[in-house]
Amino acid sequence: MKRYDLRELKNDFLERMIELINSGVEAGESAVFIFEIGDFLSVQRSAEAIKESGFELLNSLKYNEVDWIHVVRKTGE
């Protein structure tokens, strides 16, 4: 399992998250992404992007007042 901190990207984390899953995560492996949310819309968009990209969203939870965590598994290729 790998962990990626995308909080410094603020609301521009989505493209980088998908890029990291594609290039840095092996098939069948899971990754944890922490990112800062301005509003819930970024959480919804990222969950949809994960699904549309063919990955599995294992867990999605609020970490603290401003941060959110997605646990994603890259499906086998």
Secondary structure by P-SEA (a helix, b strand, c coil): ccccccccccccaaaaaaaaaaccccccbbbbbbbbbccaaaaaaaaaaaaaacccccccccccccbbbbbbbbccc
